Amino acid sequence: MTRFPPSLQTPASTRRSWVATAVLGGISLLAAAAILPGNAHAQDHWPSKPIRLIVGYPAGSSPDMQARLLSEPLSKALGQPVVVENKPGASGNIGADQLAKSSDNHTLAVIGNGPLTSSKYLYSRLPYDPAKDFAPLALIGTSPLVWVVPASAMTGSSTQYIEQARKAGDKLAYGSIGAGSGGHLGMELLKPALKLQALHVPYAGGPAIINDMLGGQVDMSLLPTSTVMPLIQSGKLKAVAVTSAQRSPLAPDVPSMLEVGAQGVNIEVWNAVMAPAGMPQAYQTKLGNALAQILNSADVRQKLFQQGWSVVDPSPAALSRRIQADSKLYGDLIARDGIRLD
């Protein structure tokens, strides 16, 4: 009598159960295999439509110029147009709020340091949470402010001028583009470090401050390198120091905070590319890698340098650390001085 292998001597019902399990298992494996390549395929084909790049500042501003510089190479890297949209107002907070509320995974923004660090302390009803609503993608560029005075006010060295300013007490005044601005907060950080008592005079913009400095109505200001370096080079203004701890390549002949005795002071302004917090991590990674490659290119670095910005570490991790450090720095200052804008 023919004897079948043990596996074929199993009852028919059991064999049918084994077959069904094997078939279902195979289907499950095929389904899983289909899902994984499908996700990768979807990521490879993201973005699927034009990218919207919000700028919360007017056309011609530094963030706007940076956004337009990045838009073309980023478009090439992603295979979709990158469309810059200006949404100015409330010192950049309107644009930041629009980014926070976007949910299409195709919206980014260039945001200055203020809306990401000091705004949450200056405004009691800020419509977004900088710590929860954004994902950092790239630090575009940084720049110290330059402490400038009328040329006639500084006839000796920087340290000699500081000593004179210290003796003058509150008879000196400094201009800024408004309460809570970088120039205002920067000078309030600088004053205790150098034992200065200069009074704050808010202005509507940088040109008005410069006009009044040249006219003798205000004594000093902290202003961007791109704004003041031509005036320094022409001899109309003199630079006391840059607000960074070390000398800046943007103003290599100007002393640093450390050199003029302001221990521990390191103030820089910066702009960053941010995504909404809800954007999938895979998309954030793709954007971060593309932006890092763009910002590390010699051509883009040179163009940013000509605009008055230095590219340091553009990575999301470096940007996140800077946001956290500056948030604490300005938060402590604003709480100390009771500065509020609403």
BELVENWO-V601736 format. One record per backbone hydrogen bond with DSSP energy under -1.0 kcal/mol. CO is the residue of the C=O (numbers start at 1). NH is the residue of the N-H. If there is no record, write none. Layout:
co->CO nh->NH
co->CO nh->NH
This chain:
co->5 nh->8
co->6 nh->9
co->11 nh->15
co->12 nh->16
co->13 nh->17
co->14 nh->18
co->15 nh->19
co->16 nh->20
co->17 nh->21
co->18 nh->22
co->19 nh->23
co->20 nh->24
co->21 nh->25
co->22 nh->26
co->23 nh->27
co->24 nh->28
co->25 nh->29
co->26 nh->30
co->27 nh->31
co->28 nh->32
co->29 nh->33
co->30 nh->34
co->31 nh->35
co->32 nh->36
co->33 nh->37
co->34 nh->38
co->35 nh->39
co->36 nh->40
co->37 nh->41
co->38 nh->42
co->39 nh->43
co->40 nh->44
co->41 nh->45
co->43 nh->46
co->51 nh->83
co->52 nh->108
co->53 nh->85
co->54 nh->110
co->55 nh->87
co->58 nh->61
co->61 nh->65
co->62 nh->66
co->63 nh->67
co->64 nh->68
co->65 nh->69
co->66 nh->70
co->67 nh->71
co->70 nh->74
co->71 nh->75
co->72 nh->76
co->73 nh->77
co->74 nh->78
co->75 nh->79
co->81 nh->51
co->83 nh->53
co->85 nh->55
co->89 nh->92
co->89 nh->94
co->90 nh->93
co->92 nh->96
co->93 nh->97
co->94 nh->98
co->95 nh->99
co->96 nh->100
co->97 nh->101
co->99 nh->102
co->106 nh->52
co->108 nh->54
co->109 nh->274
co->111 nh->272
co->113 nh->117
co->114 nh->117
co->114 nh->119
co->118 nh->121
co->118 nh->122
co->119 nh->123
co->122 nh->341
co->129 nh->132
co->129 nh->133
co->133 nh->277
co->135 nh->275
co->138 nh->273
co->141 nh->271
co->142 nh->310
co->143 nh->269
co->145 nh->243
co->146 nh->223
co->147 nh->240
co->148 nh->221
co->149 nh->238
co->150 nh->153
co->157 nh->161
co->158 nh->162
co->159 nh->163
co->160 nh->164
co->161 nh->165
co->162 nh->166
co->163 nh->167
co->164 nh->168
co->168 nh->171
co->172 nh->199
co->173 nh->219
co->173 nh->220
co->174 nh->201
co->176 nh->203
co->178 nh->181
co->181 nh->185
co->182 nh->186
co->183 nh->187
co->184 nh->188
co->185 nh->189
co->186 nh->190
co->187 nh->191
co->190 nh->194
co->191 nh->196
co->199 nh->174
co->201 nh->176
co->205 nh->209
co->206 nh->210
co->207 nh->211
co->208 nh->212
co->209 nh->213
co->210 nh->214
co->211 nh->215
co->212 nh->217
co->212 nh->218
co->220 nh->175
co->221 nh->148
co->223 nh->146
co->224 nh->228
co->225 nh->229
co->228 nh->232
co->229 nh->233
co->230 nh->234
co->231 nh->236
co->231 nh->237
co->232 nh->235
co->236 nh->151
co->238 nh->149
co->241 nh->147
co->243 nh->267
co->244 nh->257
co->248 nh->251
co->251 nh->254
co->255 nh->242
co->256 nh->260
co->257 nh->262
co->258 nh->261
co->261 nh->263
co->262 nh->265
co->269 nh->143
co->270 nh->113
co->271 nh->140
co->272 nh->111
co->273 nh->137
co->273 nh->138
co->274 nh->109
co->275 nh->135
co->276 nh->279
co->280 nh->284
co->281 nh->285
co->282 nh->286
co->283 nh->287
co->284 nh->288
co->285 nh->289
co->286 nh->290
co->287 nh->291
co->288 nh->292
co->289 nh->293
co->290 nh->294
co->291 nh->295
co->292 nh->296
co->294 nh->297
co->297 nh->301
co->298 nh->302
co->299 nh->303
co->300 nh->304
co->301 nh->305
co->302 nh->306
co->303 nh->307
co->304 nh->309
co->305 nh->308
co->310 nh->142
co->314 nh->139
co->315 nh->319
co->316 nh->320
co->317 nh->321
co->318 nh->322
co->319 nh->323
co->320 nh->324
co->321 nh->325
co->322 nh->326
co->323 nh->327
co->324 nh->328
co->325 nh->329
co->326 nh->330
co->327 nh->331
co->328 nh->332
co->329 nh->333
co->330 nh->334
co->331 nh->335
co->332 nh->336
co->333 nh->337
co->334 nh->338
co->334 nh->339
